[in-house]
Amino acid sequence: MGEYRAMGDEPRAGFERVRSGSCACGAVRFQLRGEPVRVGLCHCTSCRKETGSVFMPYAVWPWSSFESTGETRCWEGRSFCPTCGSRLFSPREAEGEVEIKLGCLDDAPTDLAPSYEIWIKRREPWLPPLSGAEQHAEDPPWVTGARSAPPAPGEPG
């Protein structure tokens, strides 16, 4: 795959947070400007297989906020480092967004907390629901493309 570039070189008015991340070997680096559109936790079979864990925390940023350097490979829309194998992000340029695996961010622990969990029907029985997070048995409409974001508070979802 190669490098993804969406961020412009021009500074934006006011302060905008920049987060950075990388693969385990450092061959692939990325930066994200601003705050994510949404932060979630997925328990689906694909995410379990992809991460080797029983869930995957992730955040979605606008495509225009994302920039990466270094060579990546892609499988099923998921980008990884061909040197160390780290799973990093899922670029969805056509949808105008990029999904970032939270474990790839440089700052740990992160200040990002999931506001929802999806595919909870696959959640391990010993793993409790996240307090205060929306719970969805599978993909809610705003994840599958019917909506671009979670419903606002008080809005039916």
VENQUIMO-V60536 format. One record per backbone hydrogen bond with DSSP energy under -1.0 kcal/mol. CO is the residue of the C=O (numbers start at 0). NH is the residue of the N-H. Records with the same first field share a line. If there is no record, write none. Layout:
CO: NH + NH
This chain:
3: 67
16: 33
18: 31
19: 105
20: 29
27: 22
28: 68
29: 20
30: 66
31: 18
37: 59
38: 114
39: 57
40: 117
41: 55
43: 47
44: 48
45: 49
46: 50
47: 51
55: 41
56: 101
57: 39
58: 99
59: 36 + 37
60: 97
61: 64
62: 65
64: 32
65: 5
66: 30
68: 28
72: 79
74: 77
77: 74
78: 87
79: 72
80: 84
85: 80
87: 100
88: 78
89: 98
91: 96
92: 95
95: 62
96: 91
97: 60
98: 89
99: 58
100: 103
101: 104
103: 21
114: 133
115: 40
116: 135
117: 42
118: 121
119: 122
123: 126
129: 132
133: 116
135: 119
136: 120
139: 142 + 143
140: 145 + 146
151: 154
